[in-house]
Amino acid sequence: MEHTVPLMDNLVPKRLSPYKIPIKLRPQVQAQLQELQSLGIIQPSKSPMASPVICVLKGKDGKGGVRLAIDYRYVNKFTISDAYPTPDLANIIQEVGKYI
């Protein structure tokens, strides 16, 4: 599957500096990145744009491992929004509840 994100013409690609990954978490991060690459979910890139990876500890006291996320705040500033807004989940549940 392929997906595109429409961007404004005034986006200037930036290679944002990576965030520091604690030494203790680096093996887990590398393992996840290798798995994502082997599954074809991510691939190496030579793009002029780079957004930093954020490591979020899962579970109580981080004992559930590490979740990887990407800081797309810079790119989001230049993303063209969908013309169709995302429906409000609370309203949908309320409407469905009428028929139950």
GUVOKE-461676 format. One line per 10 residues: number of its first residue (from 1); their letters; for each residue z, y, x of N, C-alpha, C, O. Coordinates in pm, 1 decimal. Layout:
BEGIN
NUM = A = Z Y X Z Y X Z Y X Z Y X  ...
END
This chain:
BEGIN
1 = MEHTVPLMDN = 0.0 -115.8 84.5 0.0 0.0 0.0 0.0 122.9 89.7 60.4 123.5 196.9  -66.7 223.6 45.2 -70.5 347.8 120.1 -23.9 460.7 28.7 -52.3 461.5 -91.0  47.5 554.8 86.9 101.2 666.5 10.3 78.1 793.6 90.1 93.8 794.5 212.2  41.1 899.7 22.2 24.6 1028.3 89.8 119.0 1130.2 26.9 153.6 1121.5 -90.9  159.1 1226.0 108.1 244.8 1334.1 62.4 164.2 1462.3 79.7 130.5 1498.7 192.4  132.8 1531.2 -29.2 54.9 1654.6 -16.3 138.3 1764.1 50.6 251.1 1791.9 9.8  80.6 1825.4 153.6 151.3 1928.3 229.9 78.3 2061.7 221.8 -43.7 2066.4 206.1  153.6 2168.6 232.6 95.9 2302.9 233.7 17.9 2324.2 363.2 47.1 2263.7 466.4  -82.2 2412.0 354.8 -167.5 2438.4 471.2 -93.3 2508.1 584.7 -137.3 2501.7 699.4  18.3 2574.3 555.2 88.8 2650.6 658.6 190.8 2567.2 736.7 268.5 2622.3 814.7
11 = LVPKRLSPYK = 191.4 2434.4 716.3 280.2 2347.9 794.3 236.4 2348.3 940.5 120.3 2321.5 971.4  328.9 2378.5 1028.6 304.6 2369.8 1172.4 380.2 2246.4 1220.3 503.2 2245.0 1218.4  307.1 2140.8 1264.1 376.1 2018.6 1307.3 472.1 2046.4 1422.4 440.7 2121.2 1515.0  588.2 1985.4 1414.6 689.6 2001.0 1519.9 743.1 1863.8 1557.0 758.3 1776.5 1471.5  771.0 1845.9 1683.1 842.5 1727.0 1728.9 989.3 1768.6 1737.2 1033.8 1824.3 1837.6  1062.3 1740.9 1631.7 1203.0 1778.5 1629.1 1282.0 1688.5 1723.4 1251.4 1570.1 1737.2  1380.7 1743.5 1786.4 1461.6 1667.9 1882.4 1535.5 1554.4 1812.9 1587.6 1572.5 1702.9  1540.5 1437.7 1876.4 1614.7 1326.5 1815.3 1763.8 1354.1 1815.4 1815.7 1423.4 1902.9  1832.4 1298.4 1715.3 1977.9 1306.4 1712.0 2032.4 1198.7 1805.3 1969.6 1094.9 1826.4  2148.2 1225.2 1859.5 2209.9 1126.9 1948.4 2259.6 1007.8 1867.8 2323.7 1023.1 1763.8
21 = IPIKLRPQVQ = 2228.8 889.6 1917.8 2275.8 765.1 1856.6 2387.4 713.0 1945.3 2365.8 691.4 2064.5  2505.8 692.5 1890.2 2616.2 642.4 1971.8 2576.3 512.1 2043.9 2510.6 425.6 1986.0  2616.8 500.3 2169.6 2581.4 384.4 2251.4 2616.9 254.7 2180.2 2542.3 157.1 2187.9  2728.5 253.0 2112.2 2776.5 133.2 2042.6 2679.9 88.6 1932.0 2672.0 -30.3 1900.9  2606.3 183.7 1872.4 2516.9 152.6 1761.0 2372.9 125.2 1804.7 2293.1 74.8 1725.6  2339.5 157.3 1927.7 2199.9 145.4 1973.2 2140.3 5.7 1957.9 2025.0 -5.1 1916.2  2213.4 -102.5 1989.8 2152.6 -235.6 1970.0 2114.9 -262.1 1823.9 2009.1 -318.8 1796.7  2201.3 -221.2 1729.5 2171.6 -240.3 1586.8 2051.2 -157.7 1543.9 1966.6 -204.2 1467.6  2044.5 -34.4 1593.9 1932.9 53.6 1559.7 1802.9 -4.6 1613.6 1703.6 -12.0 1541.2  1802.6 -46.0 1739.8 1682.1 -104.8 1800.2 1638.5 -229.8 1724.0 1519.4 -249.1 1699.7
31 = AQLQELQSLG = 1733.8 -314.3 1686.4 1701.5 -436.9 1612.5 1636.7 -403.2 1478.0 1539.1 -466.7 1438.0  1691.0 -303.6 1409.0 1633.7 -264.8 1279.8 1493.5 -208.2 1296.8 1403.4 -239.6 1218.9  1475.3 -125.0 1398.3 1342.6 -67.2 1422.7 1241.1 -176.3 1455.3 1128.2 -171.9 1406.4  1279.5 -273.5 1536.6 1189.5 -383.6 1570.7 1155.4 -465.6 1446.8 1040.5 -505.7 1428.3  1254.9 -490.7 1361.8 1229.8 -567.4 1239.4 1134.5 -492.0 1146.9 1040.5 -550.7 1093.4  1158.4 -362.8 1128.1 1071.3 -282.5 1042.2 928.1 -280.3 1095.5 832.5 -282.4 1018.1  914.0 -276.2 1227.7 781.0 -276.8 1288.2 715.1 -413.6 1271.7 596.4 -421.5 1240.3  790.4 -520.5 1292.2 732.2 -654.5 1278.9 691.6 -684.4 1134.5 599.0 -762.2 1111.4  759.8 -623.4 1037.3 724.9 -640.0 896.5 609.5 -548.9 853.1 560.4 -559.1 740.7  566.9 -460.1 943.0 458.1 -368.9 912.0 499.6 -249.5 828.2 414.4 -178.5 774.7
41 = IIQPSKSPMA = 630.0 -226.5 816.2 680.1 -113.9 737.1 666.1 16.0 815.4 635.6 120.5 758.1  688.4 9.2 946.2 667.5 124.9 1033.5 570.6 83.4 1144.0 551.1 -35.4 1170.0  511.0 182.3 1207.9 420.4 154.5 1318.9 428.1 267.8 1419.6 465.7 379.7 1384.8  392.4 239.2 1544.6 394.0 345.6 1645.2 297.6 457.8 1605.1 194.7 434.0 1541.9  333.2 578.8 1643.0 252.6 694.4 1605.4 236.2 788.7 1723.7 323.1 798.1 1810.5  123.8 857.7 1725.3 99.1 960.5 1826.2 85.5 1096.2 1758.0 17.3 1185.6 1808.1  150.7 1109.9 1644.1 143.6 1231.8 1565.2 213.0 1347.5 1637.0 308.6 1326.1 1711.6  165.2 1469.3 1614.5 234.5 1586.0 1669.6 363.8 1617.3 1593.3 440.4 1704.6 1633.9  387.6 1546.1 1483.4 506.2 1567.5 1400.7 603.8 1453.1 1422.2 564.0 1336.6 1423.5  731.2 1485.6 1439.0 834.9 1382.6 1451.5 963.0 1434.4 1388.3 1007.3 1545.8 1416.1
51 = SPVICVLKGK = 1022.0 1351.2 1302.3 1148.7 1383.2 1237.9 1254.3 1288.3 1291.6 1225.7 1170.6 1313.5  1376.1 1337.4 1313.2 1479.5 1254.0 1374.9 1538.7 1148.1 1282.3 1546.9 1166.1 1160.9  1579.4 1037.6 1343.4 1648.3 928.7 1274.5 1796.4 963.6 1266.0 1854.1 1018.5 1359.9  1856.7 931.0 1152.2 2000.2 950.4 1131.4 2061.2 813.0 1109.1 2008.3 732.8 1032.2  2171.3 786.2 1175.6 2243.6 660.1 1156.7 2360.6 685.5 1062.5 2444.7 771.8 1087.9  2365.0 609.7 954.1 2473.1 621.3 856.9 2548.0 489.0 856.6 2488.0 383.1 838.2  2677.9 495.1 876.8 2757.5 372.9 876.5 2776.3 324.5 733.5 2809.9 402.6 644.5  2754.3 194.7 711.9 2767.3 135.6 578.8 2906.6 75.1 561.3 2968.7 29.6 657.4  2953.4 75.5 439.0 3079.1 10.3 407.1 3201.0 87.6 453.3 3191.3 194.4 513.7  3315.5 29.9 422.9 3441.9 92.3 459.9 3457.4 92.3 611.7 3443.2 -11.5 676.4
61 = DGKGGVRLAI = 3486.1 207.5 667.0 3505.1 225.1 811.0 3383.5 181.7 893.0 3397.1 150.3 1011.3  3265.5 179.5 831.8 3143.9 145.1 904.5 3130.7 -0.5 940.4 3049.8 -36.2 1026.1  3208.3 -85.3 876.7 3205.8 -227.7 910.8 3087.8 -301.6 848.3 3066.1 -419.4 876.9  3011.8 -233.0 763.4 2897.1 -295.2 698.2 2767.2 -277.6 774.8 2659.8 -309.3 723.6  2776.2 -226.9 897.7 2655.4 -207.1 977.9 2606.1 -64.5 972.5 2680.5 28.3 940.8  2478.8 -49.2 1004.2 2417.3 83.3 1013.5 2296.9 90.8 920.5 2217.0 -2.6 913.4  2284.9 200.7 850.3 2166.6 227.5 767.7 2089.1 338.9 837.4 2146.7 440.1 877.4  1960.0 319.7 851.4 1876.4 422.4 912.9 1817.2 511.7 804.8 1775.2 464.3 699.2  1814.5 639.6 832.4 1752.9 737.0 743.2 1675.9 835.6 830.7 1697.9 842.1 951.7  1587.2 911.0 770.4 1508.2 1009.7 843.7 1539.4 1147.3 787.5 1548.0 1165.0 666.0
71 = DYRYVNKFTI = 1556.2 1244.2 875.7 1583.1 1381.4 834.7 1449.6 1453.1 813.4 1389.4 1504.5 907.6  1404.9 1455.3 687.7 1276.6 1517.3 653.8 1293.0 1659.6 600.7 1202.3 1710.2 534.5  1403.7 1724.5 626.9 1425.3 1858.3 571.5 1315.1 1956.1 610.8 1272.7 2037.5 528.7  1267.8 1949.2 736.1 1161.9 2041.1 779.1 1033.6 2014.9 699.8 973.2 2108.2 646.9  992.7 1890.3 691.7 869.9 1854.6 619.7 882.9 1887.7 470.9 787.0 1933.1 408.5  1001.1 1864.9 414.7 1021.5 1891.1 271.3 995.1 2036.3 234.6 954.8 2065.0 121.9  1017.2 2128.7 328.4 991.8 2270.7 301.6 843.8 2296.9 273.5 809.1 2395.2 207.9  756.7 2208.4 323.5 612.6 2227.1 312.9 546.4 2124.3 220.4 423.8 2113.7 216.9  626.3 2049.8 146.9 573.5 1948.7 56.2 539.5 2012.5 -77.2 617.5 2090.1 -132.3  422.1 1978.7 -128.2 379.3 2028.3 -258.9 440.0 1935.8 -364.1 415.4 1815.2 -363.1
81 = SDAYPTPDLA = 518.5 1992.3 -453.8 587.2 1914.1 -556.5 489.1 1856.7 -657.1 380.7 1910.7 -679.1  529.7 1746.1 -717.6 452.9 1686.9 -826.4 451.2 1782.0 -944.8 549.0 1852.2 -970.3  341.2 1784.3 -1016.2 333.0 1866.4 -1136.7 416.4 1804.2 -1248.1 462.7 1873.8 -1338.5  435.1 1671.6 -1240.9 512.5 1602.1 -1342.4 654.4 1584.0 -1291.4 674.7 1513.6 -1192.5  754.0 1645.6 -1356.1 891.7 1634.6 -1307.2 949.5 1495.1 -1330.7 908.1 1424.8 -1422.9  1043.0 1456.5 -1248.7 1112.9 1330.2 -1266.7 1200.1 1340.0 -1390.7 1275.3 1436.2 -1406.7  1190.4 1240.0 -1479.4 1271.3 1246.1 -1601.1 1421.0 1241.7 -1569.8 1463.1 1184.6 -1469.2  1499.5 1302.3 -1656.9 1644.2 1303.1 -1641.5 1698.1 1168.5 -1689.5 1686.9 1135.4 -1807.5  1755.9 1091.9 -1598.9 1804.0 957.5 -1629.2 1909.6 957.3 -1738.7 1910.6 867.6 -1822.9  1997.6 1055.2 -1739.1 2102.4 1062.4 -1841.9 2040.9 1074.0 -1980.8 2088.3 1010.6 -2075.1
91 = NIIQEVGKYI = 1935.7 1154.7 -1994.0 1868.7 1169.4 -2124.4 1801.8 1039.8 -2166.4 1806.2 1003.3 -2283.9  1740.8 970.5 -2073.5 1674.0 843.8 -2104.9 1775.5 741.3 -2153.7 1752.3 672.8 -2253.3  1888.4 730.7 -2083.5 1992.3 634.8 -2124.4 2045.4 670.7 -2262.2 2068.8 582.0 -2344.3  2064.5 797.3 -2288.2 2112.6 841.1 -2418.9 2012.9 803.9 -2529.1 2052.8 758.3 -2636.3  1884.3 823.2 -2502.8 1781.3 788.3 -2600.6 1776.7 638.0 -2626.1 1765.6 595.3 -2741.1  1785.0 558.4 -2522.1 1782.5 413.3 -2535.6 1905.8 367.0 -2611.6 1898.4 274.2 -2692.1  2019.4 431.7 -2585.9 2144.8 395.4 -2651.4 2138.8 407.5 -2803.3 2213.4 339.3 -2873.4  2051.6 492.9 -2854.7 2036.9 509.6 -2999.4 1988.3 381.7 -3066.2 2015.5 358.1 -3183.9  1916.0 298.7 -2990.1 1852.9 180.6 -3047.7 1930.5 52.7 -3019.4 1887.0 -56.1 -3057.0  2042.8 65.0 -2954.9 2121.0 -55.2 -2921.2 2234.1 -73.8 -3019.9 2311.0 -169.2 -3008.4
END
